[in-house]
Amino acid sequence: MAAYKRVILKISGEALAGQKGFGLDFDIVSGIAEQIIEMTKMGTEVCLVVGAGNIWRGRQGGDMDRTTADYMGMLATTINSLALQDAIEQKGGEVRVQSAIEMRQIAEPYIRRRAIRHLEKGRVVIFACGSGNPFFSTDTAAALRAAEMGADVILLAKNVDGIYDSDPKKNPDAKKFDSISYKEILARGLTVMDSPAVALCMENSIPIVVFPLNSEGAVVRAAAGECEGTLVHA
């Protein structure tokens, strides 16, 4: 049974690459699509925001103009969004991609009321191109869309099983939080989400569930209210 009526599912680009570290692992994409369809069958309205780290990161641009590098990242999110759209459709789901940057031949422009109507009709909505603005990450885009859509929660799928007080890959004694407040994340400088995204969630009282994507069925369990990772709240 669904614990939330409407959710924003945020998936990092790296998660779509799997062990390859670059590009798309279509077994992972297919698995995510299956879980998204299962969520809709539970009665959950699903919005999806996807990153682009499997294709491009702005810091890879070296001396490139930051705005140009960020726009390249936005285009990379569109590639990931179309891949997920195709995977969901192949499994019988209804889905629409809305882009914050107009590219009418391949995606609808982002229109809030139209997106809400799609959700009410049981369609999955994928938001491409982040917020459409350079200098803002897809984490911030997820928080912004969650506020605009009136989402009950952000489900933040990561390659780690929650939030730690330090990097668990570097520190074997890192402590995992079962729950943590927005203010503590900001005070400690934890990098689970960008600080503007955390601040936006705090301002609009949007809880965040950080959970491991590599656990089978984790997305569906998160939508059912089973927190395997960390809950971020007030």
Disulfide bonds with the S-S distance in Angstrom:
none
